[in-house]
Amino acid sequence: MSLLAWSVLEALQRNWAIVAIVSTVITLAIVPTLVVMKYVRISLNIMRTTKPPLARNPLDFDRLVGETVGFTAYDGLRLSGMIIRANPLVPRRGMIVFAHEFCSDMYSCARYCRPFQQAGYDVFTFDFRGHGQSDNNPDYSPRQWVSNREIDDMRGAVACVARWLEEHGYERKIGLFGISRGACAGILAALENPDIRAIVSDGAFSTDRTIEYFMKRWAYIFAKVRFVYANHPPAFWRFLRWSMMHFARREFRCKFPSVRKAIQRMTPRPMLFIHGEKDSYLPVEQSRLLYALAGQPKHFWIAPGARHNQAVMLHPELYTRLTVGFFDRHLAGLEPEPVRVAKGANGTSQALRPSTVSVASSR
């Protein structure tokens, strides 16, 4: 053995305590970092590849026809929209902005908004960037997770509607109807815009909490030691979520605001949350969380047997009565008729007004 090797060995023997401490510190730093980075890679794959199921084929309904409108998002991108005028045979009740789900377009409003138009509401529907006839940035790929880009689209749509209302002599009172990611963008835009007076949210979620849910759901597939995975403390998941969102912002070139935090900071306004009881993509607990954080008046309907965004398919008449009744009371100032909602597995029911529905579930 060389002289240098002997010298190093003797130094380690004389300072074995320091060596042990340094080795322990390095191990404690490196191992958690490797674990976190592994989870981050898994989570980024979820954000890259996981797509929600569309409620139905985009062409399985009769389109509503309106006046085509071009407008700009807050970052200057050119978007396309359409104003569908209210049924002229009934008194006008107000304006509703429709925000479509991911991978859909402005014409999907017909599936949800035809009853509004027939009841006397004008409807403004538009294509988010990268969808339908709207432009997109060359450096941005839309995903199912709402980003600051979709919020800019929503801001532009609401500003366009506000100008239209002023030009036609109407009060700047806007109802918002959003589906899944569209609902998330609407809630985030409503945080800063008091013109949005009432919100119907079908299948909304908060990206941060939803990503955490997916992390926990899929981590067991990749975890080598089940005990370690099963005993991660809540703080670990919060830190992991923060780390993953940091890398996501860099990779996808956008920010992913928290709908959960937006609702907490929002000046209370009427909100109706709708979620499918059998939603296997986004469990109903995601909407329960948002509902719990919202201020009064707030309402929540769990659609029995419905999967993601399918409540309107399985319960079309009740869906119409609840949503139209909600806007009638909280946007138009009318008193809607009571609605009978099934409650409980035994099929019992009770009469509820659309503005006071809390939960209708088969559980």
N, C-alpha and C positions, 0 to 999 in steps of 0.2 A: 504494500500500500504506500502511496506517495506521501511525502511530508505534508503537502497541502491537505490531503484527505484526513491524515491523522489530526491535524490542527482543527479542522472543521468538526470532526467527531468529538474531540476533547471539549471544544466550545459548547457543543450541544449537550454534552454530559454535565458540564458545569452549570448550564442555564436551562436545565430540563423543564423547570416550572414555567419559565417564560415561553419556551417553545410550545408547551402543552396549551397554555392560554391562547397564544397566537393561533395555533392550529384549530382550537375550538371556535374561536371568533370567526376565522375564515370559513370553517364548515357551516357555522350557523348563518353566515351571510350568503354563501354560495348556494347551499341546498334550497332555502326558501326562494331565492331568485330563480333557480332552475324550475322549481315547481310553478311559480307564478308565470314565467315565460311560456311554459307548456300549456297552461290553461289559457293564456292570452292567445296563443296560436290557434287553439281549438275554437275560442270565442270569435276570433276574426274570421275563421272559416264559416262559422254560423252566420255572421253578418254578410259574408260574400255570397253564400249559396242558398240560404234558407228563404224560400218564397212562400207567402201565404196562398191558400187556395182561393181562386176567384169564386164568388157566390154562384155565378152562372155564366154561360157563354155571353160575351159582349153583344152578340147580334140576335139574342133570343127574345127581343122585345120590340114593339113599335116605337120608333123615335118620336120625340117631341121636336117640333120645328119652331125656331125663333129667329130673332135678328142677330146676325153674326157681329161680334164685337172684337176688335183688336185692342190690346192694352199692354202695358209693360209691367214686369215685376219690379220690385224695389231696387234690384241690381241692374235694371235696364234691359233685361232679356224680353224679347217679344213673345207674347202669349196670345192664345185664341180663346174666345168665350162666346156665349150666346145668351141673350135675354129672351125668355119665354113669357109673354104677356099673360096676365090673369084672364080667366074666363070673363068675357065682356057681359055675360048675362047675369052675373052676380056682383054685389058690391065688392070693390077692391079692399083687401085686408092688410097687405104689406108686401115686403120683399124678403125672399129667402135665398141665401147663397148656398149652392150645393158644391161640396168638395168630394171628388170621387176617390175610390180606393186605388191602391197601387196596381199597375198593369191594366187599368180601365181607361175610360175617357169621359168627356163631358156628356156624351149621349146616354150614358148609363143612368143619368138623372131620371129618365122615364120610368125606370123600375121603382123609384122611390117617390118622385116628386109630382107625378101626374095628379094625385089627389090634391096636392097643394094648389096646382094651377086651376083645377076645377072648382076648388073652394074659394078662389078669389085672390090668390097670392101670385105676384110676379116671381119668377125664378131666374136667378143668374147662375149659369153653370159654365165651367171652363176646364181646359186641359192643363194639368200641371206640366212643368217642363219635362221634355223627353217623352211626352205622351200625346197621342192624337195629333193635332195640327200645331201644337206649340213648339217653339225652338228649344234647343238645349245647348249648354256650354260644352265645348269640345273636351274639357278636362273633368267632366262630371258624369257619372253613371247613376241614375236614380235607383234607389233601393227601397225596400219595404219599410225602412227606418226613416222617420221624418227628420229632415236636416234643416239647417238655416236656409238652404236654397228653396225648399218648399214653403217655408215661412215667408220668404220674399215673394213667392208667387201668390200666397194667400193675402199678403198685405196689398199687393197690386190689385187683386180682384176686389177686395173690400173698398179700396180707394176708387176704383172704377165705378162700383155700384153707388158709392156715396155721391160722386159727381152726377151720375145719372138721376138719382133721386132729387138732387137740388135742381137740376135742369128741368125736371118735370113738376117741380113744386111740391114734392113730397118730403115729409120729415125723414131725417137720417136715422131711421130705425131699421136694423137689419137682423134677421134671424139666420142662424147658421145650422146647416145640416151636413154632417160629415160622416164618411164611411171609413173605418179602419184608419189607415195613415192619413186620409183626408180629414178625419175628425181630429187627429192629433195636431195637424197643421192649423186647423181652425181654432182649437183651444189655445194654442201658443200665440196666434195672432190676436185673439180676443183679450189676452192679458194686457195689451197696450192700447186697445181700441174700444172705447165705451159705446161706439155706434152699434156694436154687436150686442143686442139686448137679450137674446135667448139662444140656447145651443142644444141641439139634439146630436148625440154622439152614439153611433152604432159601431161597436167593436173597437173602441179606443184603448190605448195602452201607453205606458211610459217606457221609452226605449231602455232607460237604465235598469229599471226593475225587470223588464221582460228579458233583457240580456242575462241578468243574474239568474232568472228562472231557467233559461236555456243552459247556462253554465252548470247549474246543479243537476239538471235533467240528463245532460249528456256526459258529464265528467266521469261518471262511474264506468263508462265504456273504456276510458283511457287510463283511469287510475290503476296503478299496479297493486297498490295496497289498499284494500277496501276500508280498513280501520282508519287510515290517514284521511281518505276522502270523507268518510262519514263523520269525522270529528273536527272538520275545519270550523273554527268559530265564526260568528257573524262578521266580525271585523275583517277576517280574511276575505270573505266574499265581497265586502264593500271595497277593500283595497284592490282586489282583483278587478272589480268592475271599473274602478277609477283608472287603473293601469290600462285595461283593454280599451276604454274610451279614448285615452290619450293616444294610443297607437292607431286607433280607428280614424281619429281626426287627421292624423298625418297621412295615412294611406289613402283615404277617400276624399281628402281635400275639402272637408266640410265639418261643421259642428253638429252635434246631436243633442239639442236642448231637451231638458227633462219636462215632460208634460206634468208629472207629479209635482214638481216645484212650481210650475206655472199656476196650477190650480190653487196651491197654497198661497201664492202671492196675489191672485186675481181678486179684484173687487167682486164680491158675490153677485151672481146673476142667475136667472133660472137655467137649470140644466137637466136634461133627461138623458140618462145613460141606458143603452140597450146592449145586451150581450146574449149570445146563444148559449144555452145551458150545456150543450154537448160540444162546445168549441174545443177541439183537441189541439189546435194550433196555438191559440191564445186563451188560456183557461179563464173562466169567469172571474177568478180572483183578481185579475189585472184591472177589470172595471170596478170591482168591489173596492179596491184600493183608491182609485180616483174618486169614486162616489163618497167614500168616507172622508176624503180631504176637502170636498167641495162645500161651499157655503150654501145656506138656504136662499131660495127654495130649490130643492134638488129632488130628483125622482129616479127610480131605477127599476127597469123591467128585465127580468131574466126570461128569455123566450124558451119555453119548454121544448126539448128535443132538437133545438136548432144548433147547427154547427156555425163555423165562422161566417158572419154576414148573411146568414140564411133565415133570419127571423122574418124578413119580408116575404119569403117564399112560403114558409110553413104557416104563418099566421097573417095573411095579407089584410084581412078586414080589421083585426084587432090592431095590427101595426098602423094602419091608416088612421083609425080612430084615436089612438094614443098620440101619434105624432101631430096630426092636424089639430087635435084638441089641445095639445101642449102649446102650439103656436097661437091658436085662437085665444087662449087665456093670457099668455105671457108676452105676445107680440101685438096682437090685435085688440086685446082688452075685452074679449068676449067671454061668456060663461058657457063652457062646453057641457054636453050631456054626460051623465054617468056612464061608465064603461064596466061591463061585467067581465072579470078576469078570473080564470081558473087558478085556484090556490090550494096546493096540497095534492098528494098522490091519490087521495080518495075521490078526486073530481069535484069536491065542493067548490063553491064560487061565492064571490061577494061583489056588490056594486061599488065601484070606485070611480071617482072622477079622474080624467086623464092627468090633471095637474097634481093628483095626490097619490098616484101609483108609487109604491115603494118597491116591492119585489113580488113577481109572479113566477113561481117556479114549481116544478113537479116534485121537488123534494119536500 
